[in-house]
Amino acid sequence: MRFLPFLLVALPLAAALPASTDNASLEARAAKSCTQSSQCGSVNNFCNRSKCDTRKSLGASCYKDIGCISNKCSSGKCVEGSALTNGERCETSKSCASSYCGNSKCQAPAANGASCYKAAGCQSGICTNQKCTAPATTPTPAPTPVDKTPTDDAGNVAKNNHFENDILAPWEKDGDVTVVKNATDAYDGKQYASLRATAQYGEYSYPELYQSVPSGYYRIRNSVSDTPQAKAYAVSVQYRVPEFIAGPKGLGCNLSFGFDNEYMEDTSKAFLPVNKKVADWTKFETMIANNRTSIEDIGFGLICPEGAAVVHVDDVQFVPTAYPESDPTDVAQNGGFENGGTNGDPWKYQNGATLATNNAKYGGRYALVQSGQSISQDIVISSTAPKDSYNAYQVKFQYFVQSVSSGVSSATPCSLYLAENGGAPDASMDITATSATDTYASFSKVASANSSVSNIKIGVSCPSGQTARVYVDQVQFLTKLDD
């Protein structure tokens, strides 16, 4: 009984103790002295001015980040943060580096199948019936089959032009030419031709393909009558270059087009430069034309002066077309530039203007005129003309703006111009970057003066810092009886 008074005295003290025995809370309430937050016993406490204190909720006053549960103090208030690690106390998922605050603690979102009570607690972002679930998937539709049935241009007369009959006939070949069969990567159909050339083959061993076109007469499709054999063909081919090796001098190869046994000669009518790999099928178009006689066969071959190349070919088209008609009033000489700049060429190529053959559309050659360059020709009147001189001509030609570039800003564009008798331009048209096209267009102007015209010039002029490249072909000087 002697201990009873002591127990009675102790009871009020025990009753005063709180139900919780959270050591961190006790330490905070006791305002334990500290010099750093790690001395305060819990990540939910921090050292606040040398005394342990609890970290504050959003909106509470603060003076440093660690005083906030969100770990972010801005303008004296606890605001949303994003740097709390897993296990730390949190109020919102935005405060957690894991982007999930569950049961007031940052934690990693759960995998599919785990228990959950909100979407943020799942890696999938979907909580269904208190289980993390995977998102519904939509089956990827099967790709639409590409129709690769070979088709021909209207009027095409080339045979076996898709190489689908397992042999080359009626094509004839020289050099390394093969048919690639049952190919899934053909341009159309299932087969294509492959030409391989290396410099070691020698001049007459380069691969080539050629084919006769209808002799005597050919029938124009959708026509009821026969037409004499064509003197011109629009030729097109799909090609790609899976292999290319430049030679020691850096020279490339050419895919050369021609007619009547001139496929691989200097007189070939068009060249496609082969100087790099080309992964995708690409279309090349040109015109093969003969202004003297009819064309009997058309061919093409791969020429590599050094180095090596493999070119795949498919969908070859030979479409008869009209040779550009002449005009009886035209007094221009060599208007198609077909004599190749040999002796007797009436054209004067000034300041670097040259003849070119790549991608010729009319015949095999054209004039390449760049900024600051020009071509000109003296007028020669035949004895059958009604006058021995004229003071006006309608000048017509086909032009192709290959490129226009500008290194400086200028309000003045480049121009394609006409001049007479060595004078200043008296007719011109602007050419800008938007003028660059992949087709020829017609240019027609009347050049005139008070006196007779003895010389006509076609040139390209650009302001300083700008450049332009223009192809010129099929030039005509049509006499005008202007007095």
Protein Blocks (a to p, Z undefined) as FASTA:
>chain_A
ZZmmmmmmmmmmmmmpcfblcfklmmmmnopacfbfklnopakbcceehiacddddehia
cfbfklpfklpaeehiacddfkbcehiacfbfklpmnlpaeehiacddddehiacfbfkl
pfnlpaeehiacddddddddddddddfbdcddehiabehklopnopablcdcehjdddde
hiakbfbhjbdcdddddfklojklcccddddddehiacdehiabdcdddfbdcddddddd
fbccddfkopacdddddeehilmmmkbcbdcddfbdcfbacddddddddfkbccfbdcdd
dddfbgcdddddehiacdddddddddfkbcbehklopnnopahiabdceehiacdfehpa
ghjbdcdddehiacdddddddfkbmbfbdfbdcdddddddfbdcdfbdcfbdcdddddee
hiacfbdcdddfklpccbdcddddddddfbdcfbdcddddddehiacddddehiacdddd
dZZ
